[in-house]
Amino acid sequence: MKFASMPSGAYGQAPRVPESVFITGANGFIGRALMKRYRDLGCEVRGMDIKADAGWNVVAGDLVEPKAWATHARGCELFINTAAVVSLAADWQLYRDVSVQGVRNALDVAIAGGAKRFLQYSSIAAMGWDYPDGADEKRPAAIGVEYRYGVAKRNSEHVVLAAHAAGEIECTVVRPGDVYGPGSRAWLIEPLKMAKAGQLILPDGGRGVFTPVYIEDLLDGTMLAAGLWAHLHLLGRREDQLS
């Protein structure tokens, strides 16, 4: 499926197509979907993941050792970090290495490589286990030691937002929920296998709440968030003209 243009926002935002995009975690479900969407738009797309994939212009590396892939990211206009520790029970040191220092490494690579914008994939887990309907970025962050994944996600946000506040690079944080769609192992393939085997368990006896988002909708939102700076600059010029 080819996408001839960028998605449009609720208020008419129409960000331009970036010339080049670099994506970490490029072999993952979300990372590969992003690569395909931007590639279909005619962008030069490069990436990094644990394993290289020459067919998708992906080199091997990780956030902890950026020297192995920093050159590959050089010159990319947009930098999207989807790489992360995908575990609810990793030890604190791994979270610190990847979710804190690793994210800072990604920022340094993006800045040194001349990127204009940095988009960080976080998670609604940053708000903790339990949050009310309609919770937004003003909701208190996850704290404590019980929910390490959520605390780590929130810490990664702090790293990115600090760089944005300091004027190092324009940044945006995106907090997806449970992303499903073709190829989603965690939220489609495995649940279907469990259902077929009669082993699917509903959280809290069916009273639990999920926050599903379809992959294509997430990609639309990501592209709008990653390209919003152009719209904001345009708004600024319009305000100057009206004042």
N, C-alpha and C positions, 0 to 999 in steps of 0.2 A: 504494500500500500504506500503510495507516494503522497507526501504532504507538500503542496505547492507554496504554502506560506506559513508564517508563524501564526500561532493562535491569537485571538483577540480577547482582551480583558473585558470585564463587566462595564468599565467606563471608557471603552474604546481604545485601550492601550494596544499599540501595534508595534512592538519592538522589532528592530531590524534583525536580519539574520546575521549572526556573527560569522566572521571569516574563518575562524579556527577555534576549536574546542578541545580541551584536554580533560579526560575523565579518569579518576582513580576508581578501583574496583570495577574495571571495565568489562570483566568477564561475568559479573554477577547479573542477577535478574534485572534489577533497575539500571545498572550501568550499561549493560548491552542494549537495553531498550532505548536509553538515551543516545547511545552511539548511533543506532540505526536511525532514529528520528532526525538527528542533526545531519547525518550522512545523506539521508533522503532529501534534505533541504539544500544540499550542495556544499555543506561546510567541509573543511578539512578537519577530520576528527582523529585524535590520537588518544592513547590510553595507557594505563599501567594496572597490572594485577599480579598476583602471586606467580601465575604462569603466563608466558608470552603467547601471543596469537598474532602471527605475522599477517594473516588474512584480514584482521581488523586493526592493524597498525598498533598493537598492544605489546608493550615490553614488560619483562619480568621485573618485579620490585615490590617494596612495601613502604609504608609510611615511616618506619623506623630508620631505614637506610636510604635517604633521598638521593644520595650521590649516584646511585645506580640508574636512576631514571630522570633526573633533573634536566639533562640535556634534551631529552625527548619532549619535554613540556615547553621548552623555550620557544617564545614567539606566539604561543597560543593566546588568543584574545580573552577567552572565557575559560575559567578553571572550575570544575565541579568535583567535589570530593564526596564519593559515596563509600569509600573504603572504611571499614570499621571492624571492631571486635563484635562478632555475631554470637553472643553467648550471654546467658543470664547469670552465669556462675563462674566466670573467669576470675583469676586472682587480681588483686588491686594493682600489682606491678604491671601486668599486661595492659590493663585499662590506662594506666598512667603513660606507658610507653606509646600506645597507639592513639588513644582518644584525647590525650593532652599534648604530649610532646610531638606525637606523629602528626597531629592536625597543625601544630605550629610549624613543623617541617614543611607540610604541604603549602601553607601560607607563604613561607620563605621562598619556596620554589616558584610559586605563582608570581610573587612580587619580582624576584630576580629575573624571571623569564619574560616580564613585561605584560602580564595579564592585566586587563582592565577591571575585571570583576571576579569575585570568588564566591561560589555558592557551596554551602555546607549542608549535607544531609544529616539531620539529627533524627529525632523520633518523638512521638507523643509520650514516650517513656520518660522524657525529661520532666514531665509533670507528676511522675510517681505512679503508683498503682491505682489510686482512686482520685478521680477529679470530676467535677460536676458537668452536666451538659452545657455546651456553649463555652467551655473553658478556652481561653486564648493565651497570648504571650504574657499577659499580666498575672496569670495563675502562678502561685509560688512553685518553685522548683523542687525536684526530688532531693531529699537529704537523708542522712543516716547511712547505715551499713547493710540493711536488709536487701535493698534493691540496687545492687551495684551497677547494673546496666543503665538504669535511669540516671543515677548520679553521674556516671561516666559521660552519658550523652549531654547532660547539662553542663558539665565541665568543658566539653568540647565546644559548646556554644559560647561559653565565656571567653575562650581563647579567640574565637572568630570575631565576636562582637568587640573585644578589646582592640583588635587590629583595625576594625572598622572605625571605632571611636577615636583612635589615634591618627586616623587619616592615612594609614599605610596602604590600604586598598579598599575599594567599595565591596561590601560583603552582604550576603543574605543567608539566613538560616531557614531551612525548610524542615518541618516536622511531620513526616508521613505517619499514617496509621498503619493498619494491616493491609499491605499492598497485594492485590491478587490479579490474576489474568493469565493468559497462555504462558506456560513456562514457569509459573510461580510454584516452587517446591513446597514452601512452608504453608501457603494459604490456598493451594488448589490441588496439587498432585498428592501430597501426603493425606490431607483430609479425605480426598476421594478414595484413596487406598484403604483408609481406616473405615470409611462408610461401607465400602464393598465387602470388607472382612467382618462387618458387624461390630467394630471396635470404636466407632466414633463416640466420644464422650462430650456432652454439652457442658460447658463451664457453669458452675453454680446451678446445676439441675435445669439448665435452659434459661435461667434468669440472668446469666452473665451478659455483658455488653461488649460487642466488638466494634471496631471503628474501621470498616473496610473502605478502601479507595481503589478504584480500578486503575490499572497501570497507565492507560492512555490519558485518563484525567490527571494523574500525577505528572505525566510528562508535559501536558498543557500548562499546568500550574508552575512547574519548574521553569519552563521556557519564559513564561511571563515574569516570574520573579528574577530570573537571571538577566533578562533584557530590560527590566523596568527602568534602569538608569537612563536610558535614552528618552523614555517618556517623561521622566521627571525633569530632565534637562529641557525638554520641549515645553513643559508646563512653566518652568522658570522663565523661559524667554517670553512666553505669552503673558505672564504676569507683569514682566518688565514693560511690555508693549502697552498693557492696559493701565499701568500706574502713571 
